[in-house]
Amino acid sequence: MSWTKIFKIREFGVLVALISLTIFLSLKSDDFFNFGNIMITVRMASELGIIACGVLLLMIAGEFDLSVGSIFALSPMISAICYTNYNLPIALATIIGLSVAVLLGYGNGVITVKTGIPSFITTLGTMMIFRSVVLVISNAFPVKITADATISKVIGGYLPPFSDDMMYDIPMAVVWVVVIMIIAYYVLEFTPLGNQIIASGGNEKAAIASGINTKKVKVITFMIVAFLAAFAGHIQAFRLGSVAPLNGKGMELAVIAACVIGGASLFGGVGTVFGTALGVLMTGLIKNGIVLLG
């Protein structure tokens, strides 16, 4: 491959920026390459990356979801309340919380495709509604959720073997983001759904003419986004052992920014999982670097 072709790769610019930022932070801070600091950065990026995979699919389909931050808090809050207040088994409570999130995503999708209201406006409204619901059902206080159950450790725990200092343990979030990114890559590149998502965002009229049910495709992507936002919310909740009503606040813009930094188009039809992964890492490095540089 010639250098000219390499320079034309969409992800090339963000890869160079990522490497440059890494070198800059390593020169400015002796703690940057500390294993504990790397794990903190990767853990933050992993939770963002899980949601970014879903948002990428939705953006490629030509839509947005600004409610992901609210679902990130609402879904695990429902699970925590089911477990704490109603004494349901933690596994069942988790399934209920995730199921509610999928229904919320379905609602976002149906409202958008049936009414013709732009998804930016639809999800801006549901973002505020979902956040209000979180505040009401929690009385604006954090709610405890167990971190000792098997499902808690599988979703939000750490990989064995465990060290004496948890800072050096590898969080399950890292495993989950890798698995989900591989799945998202496979869906986009090798499945009919992936082709339909790209076609729906690239040229919706042409997609409809070729027999693609673009409305169904978009509703499915809204549901995927909501599930991944809820799953990421459970990862954080199980890691911390509680759910705060303001969890995920502002996350929706950070996720969209990560996707755009990674080369996804705001107009749909364009985007890659690899680019999104780079964008997520860039976002995580910037957050971490701000702290390290004081």
C-alpha positions as CSV (number, residue, x, y, z in Angstrom):
1,M,0.0,0.0,0.0
2,S,1.4,3.4,-1.0
3,W,1.7,6.3,1.4
4,T,-0.9,8.2,-0.6
5,K,-3.5,5.5,0.0
6,I,-2.5,5.4,3.7
7,F,-3.1,9.1,4.0
8,K,-6.5,8.8,2.5
9,I,-7.7,6.3,5.1
10,R,-10.4,8.0,7.2
11,E,-8.9,6.8,10.5
12,F,-5.3,7.8,9.7
13,G,-5.7,11.4,11.1
14,V,-7.2,10.3,14.4
15,L,-4.6,7.5,14.8
16,V,-1.8,10.1,14.3
17,A,-3.5,12.5,16.8
18,L,-3.9,9.6,19.3
19,I,-0.2,8.7,19.0
20,S,0.9,12.3,19.3
21,L,-1.3,12.9,22.4
22,T,0.1,9.7,24.0
23,I,3.7,10.9,23.4
24,F,2.9,14.4,24.7
25,L,1.2,13.1,27.9
26,S,4.0,10.6,28.6
27,L,6.6,13.4,28.3
28,K,4.6,15.7,30.6
29,S,3.7,13.2,33.3
30,D,5.8,10.4,34.7
31,D,2.6,8.7,35.9
32,F,1.0,8.4,32.5
33,F,2.4,4.9,31.7
34,N,1.8,3.7,35.2
35,F,-0.3,0.5,34.9
36,G,-2.9,1.8,37.4
37,N,-3.3,5.0,35.4
38,I,-3.6,3.0,32.1
39,M,-6.3,0.8,33.7
40,I,-8.3,3.9,34.9
41,T,-8.1,5.3,31.4
42,V,-9.1,2.1,29.7
43,R,-12.0,1.5,32.2
44,M,-13.4,4.9,31.5
45,A,-13.0,4.5,27.8
46,S,-14.6,1.0,27.9
47,E,-17.9,2.1,29.3
48,L,-18.1,4.9,26.8
49,G,-17.0,2.5,24.0
50,I,-19.8,0.1,24.7
51,I,-22.4,2.8,24.1
52,A,-20.4,4.2,21.2
53,C,-20.8,0.9,19.3
54,G,-24.6,1.3,19.4
55,V,-24.5,5.0,18.7
56,L,-22.2,4.4,15.7
57,L,-24.7,2.0,14.1
58,L,-27.5,4.5,14.7
59,M,-25.5,7.4,13.2
60,I,-24.6,5.3,10.2
61,A,-28.4,4.7,9.8
62,G,-28.8,8.5,9.8
63,E,-30.2,9.0,13.3
64,F,-29.2,10.3,16.7
65,D,-30.0,9.3,20.3
66,L,-29.5,11.9,23.0
67,S,-31.2,9.8,25.6
68,V,-28.4,7.3,26.1
69,G,-27.0,9.1,29.2
70,S,-30.4,9.0,30.9
71,I,-30.9,5.4,30.0
72,F,-27.4,4.7,31.4
73,A,-28.8,5.8,34.7
74,L,-32.4,4.8,34.5
75,S,-32.0,1.1,33.6
76,P,-29.6,0.2,36.5
77,M,-31.7,2.4,38.8
78,I,-34.7,0.2,38.0
79,S,-32.6,-2.9,38.7
80,A,-31.4,-1.5,42.0
81,I,-34.9,-0.6,43.2
82,C,-36.2,-4.0,42.2
83,Y,-33.4,-5.6,44.2
84,T,-33.3,-3.3,47.2
85,N,-36.9,-2.3,47.6
86,Y,-38.7,-5.4,46.3
87,N,-36.2,-8.1,47.2
88,L,-36.1,-9.6,43.7
89,P,-33.1,-11.8,42.9
90,I,-30.3,-9.7,41.4
91,A,-30.3,-11.6,38.1
92,L,-34.0,-11.1,37.6
93,A,-33.7,-7.4,38.6
94,T,-31.0,-7.0,36.1
95,I,-33.0,-8.6,33.3
96,I,-36.0,-6.3,34.2
97,G,-33.7,-3.2,34.0
98,L,-32.2,-4.2,30.6
99,S,-35.7,-5.1,29.2
100,V,-37.1,-1.7,30.2
101,A,-34.2,-0.1,28.4
102,V,-34.9,-2.1,25.2
103,L,-38.6,-0.9,25.4
104,L,-37.5,2.7,25.8
105,G,-35.3,2.3,22.7
106,Y,-38.2,0.8,20.9
107,G,-40.3,3.9,21.9
108,N,-37.6,6.3,20.7
109,G,-37.5,4.5,17.3
110,V,-41.3,4.2,16.8
111,I,-41.9,7.9,17.7
112,T,-39.1,8.9,15.3
113,V,-40.1,6.8,12.3
114,K,-43.9,7.1,12.7
115,T,-44.2,10.8,13.3
116,G,-41.3,12.0,11.2
117,I,-40.0,14.1,14.1
118,P,-36.2,14.3,13.8
119,S,-34.5,11.9,16.2
120,F,-32.4,14.7,17.6
121,I,-35.7,16.3,18.8
122,T,-37.4,13.1,19.9
123,T,-34.5,11.9,22.0
124,L,-33.8,15.3,23.4
125,G,-37.3,15.1,24.9
126,T,-37.0,11.6,26.1
127,M,-33.6,12.4,27.5
128,M,-35.3,14.9,29.9
129,I,-38.2,12.6,30.6
130,F,-36.0,9.6,31.4
131,R,-33.8,11.7,33.7
132,S,-36.8,13.0,35.5
133,V,-38.1,9.5,36.1
134,V,-34.7,8.5,37.5
135,L,-34.9,11.4,40.0
136,V,-38.5,10.7,41.0
137,I,-38.1,6.9,41.6
138,S,-34.9,7.4,43.5
139,N,-35.9,10.5,45.4
140,A,-32.7,12.0,44.0
141,F,-30.6,9.7,46.2
142,P,-28.2,6.9,45.2
143,V,-29.6,3.4,45.5
144,K,-27.4,0.4,46.6
145,I,-27.1,-2.6,44.3
146,T,-25.0,-5.7,45.2
147,A,-21.5,-6.2,43.9
148,D,-21.1,-9.7,45.4
149,A,-23.5,-11.7,43.2
150,T,-22.1,-13.8,40.3
151,I,-23.9,-11.7,37.7
152,S,-22.5,-8.6,39.2
153,K,-19.0,-9.9,39.0
154,V,-19.5,-11.2,35.4
155,I,-20.9,-7.8,34.2
156,G,-19.0,-5.3,36.3
157,G,-16.3,-7.2,38.2
158,Y,-12.7,-7.8,37.5
159,L,-10.7,-10.5,35.7
160,P,-8.9,-13.0,38.0
161,P,-6.3,-13.3,39.3
162,F,-7.0,-10.4,41.7
163,S,-4.2,-8.3,43.2
164,D,-4.1,-6.7,46.6
165,D,-4.5,-3.3,44.9
166,M,-7.8,-3.2,42.9
167,M,-6.2,-0.5,40.7
168,Y,-4.1,-3.1,39.1
169,D,-7.0,-5.5,38.3
170,I,-8.3,-5.7,34.8
171,P,-12.0,-4.7,34.8
172,M,-14.6,-6.8,33.0
173,A,-15.6,-3.7,31.1
174,V,-12.5,-4.1,29.0
175,V,-13.5,-7.6,28.0
176,W,-17.1,-6.5,27.2
177,V,-16.1,-3.6,25.1
178,V,-13.8,-5.8,23.0
179,V,-16.5,-8.4,22.6
180,I,-19.2,-5.9,21.7
181,M,-16.9,-4.1,19.2
182,I,-16.1,-7.4,17.5
183,I,-19.8,-8.1,17.2
184,A,-20.5,-4.6,15.9
185,Y,-17.8,-5.0,13.3
186,Y,-19.2,-8.4,12.2
187,V,-22.7,-7.0,12.0
188,L,-21.6,-4.0,9.9
189,E,-19.3,-5.9,7.6
190,F,-20.8,-9.4,7.1
191,T,-24.5,-9.3,7.8
192,P,-27.6,-8.2,5.9
193,L,-28.6,-6.0,8.8
194,G,-25.2,-4.1,8.5
195,N,-25.8,-3.6,4.8
196,Q,-29.3,-2.3,5.5
197,I,-28.0,0.1,8.2
198,I,-25.5,1.6,5.8
199,A,-28.0,1.8,3.0
200,S,-30.6,3.4,5.2
201,G,-28.2,6.2,6.2
202,G,-26.4,6.5,2.9
203,N,-29.4,6.9,0.6
204,E,-32.8,6.2,2.3
205,K,-34.8,6.6,-0.9
206,A,-32.6,4.2,-2.8
207,A,-32.7,1.7,0.1
208,I,-36.6,1.8,0.1
209,A,-36.6,1.4,-3.7
210,S,-34.4,-1.7,-3.3
211,G,-36.9,-3.2,-0.8
212,I,-35.3,-2.4,2.5
213,N,-37.7,-1.6,5.4
214,T,-35.7,1.4,6.6
215,K,-38.2,2.2,9.4
216,K,-37.7,-1.3,10.9
217,V,-33.9,-1.0,10.5
218,K,-33.9,2.3,12.4
219,V,-36.1,1.0,15.2
220,I,-33.8,-2.0,15.7
221,T,-30.8,0.3,15.9
222,F,-32.5,2.4,18.5
223,M,-33.2,-0.7,20.5
224,I,-29.5,-1.8,20.2
225,V,-28.3,1.6,21.4
226,A,-30.7,1.6,24.4
227,F,-29.6,-1.9,25.4
228,L,-25.9,-1.1,25.2
229,A,-26.4,2.1,27.2
230,A,-28.2,0.2,29.9
231,F,-25.6,-2.6,29.9
232,A,-22.8,0.0,30.3
233,G,-24.8,1.6,33.1
234,H,-25.0,-1.8,34.9
235,I,-21.3,-2.3,34.5
236,Q,-20.7,1.0,36.3
237,A,-23.3,0.3,38.9
238,F,-22.0,-3.2,39.8
239,R,-18.4,-1.8,39.9
240,L,-19.4,0.9,42.3
241,G,-22.1,-1.0,44.2
242,S,-24.7,1.7,43.8
243,V,-26.5,3.8,41.2
244,A,-26.6,7.6,41.4
245,P,-29.5,9.5,39.7
246,L,-27.0,11.8,37.8
247,N,-24.9,8.9,36.4
248,G,-24.3,9.4,32.6
249,K,-25.1,13.1,32.6
250,G,-23.5,14.6,29.5
251,M,-22.4,11.2,28.2
252,E,-24.6,11.5,25.1
253,L,-22.5,14.3,23.6
254,A,-19.2,12.5,24.6
255,V,-20.3,9.4,22.7
256,I,-21.4,11.3,19.6
257,A,-18.1,13.2,19.7
258,A,-16.1,9.9,20.0
259,C,-17.9,8.6,16.9
260,V,-17.3,11.7,14.9
261,I,-13.7,11.9,15.9
262,G,-13.4,8.3,14.7
263,G,-14.7,9.3,11.3
264,A,-18.5,8.7,11.5
265,S,-20.5,11.2,9.5
266,L,-23.2,13.4,11.0
267,F,-25.2,12.8,7.9
268,G,-25.3,9.0,8.0
269,G,-24.0,6.2,5.8
270,V,-20.3,6.5,7.0
271,G,-18.5,5.1,10.0
272,T,-16.3,2.2,11.2
273,V,-15.9,0.4,14.5
274,F,-12.1,0.8,14.3
275,G,-12.4,4.5,13.9
276,T,-14.9,4.7,16.8
277,A,-12.5,2.7,19.0
278,L,-9.8,5.3,18.3
279,G,-12.2,8.1,19.0
280,V,-13.2,6.6,22.3
281,L,-9.5,6.1,23.3
282,M,-8.9,9.8,22.3
283,T,-11.7,10.9,24.5
284,G,-10.4,8.8,27.4
285,L,-6.9,10.1,27.0
286,I,-8.0,13.7,27.0
287,K,-10.0,13.2,30.2
288,N,-7.1,11.5,31.9
289,G,-4.6,14.0,30.6
290,I,-6.5,16.9,32.0
291,V,-6.3,15.3,35.4
292,L,-2.6,14.4,35.1
293,L,-1.7,17.9,34.0
294,G,-3.6,19.5,36.8
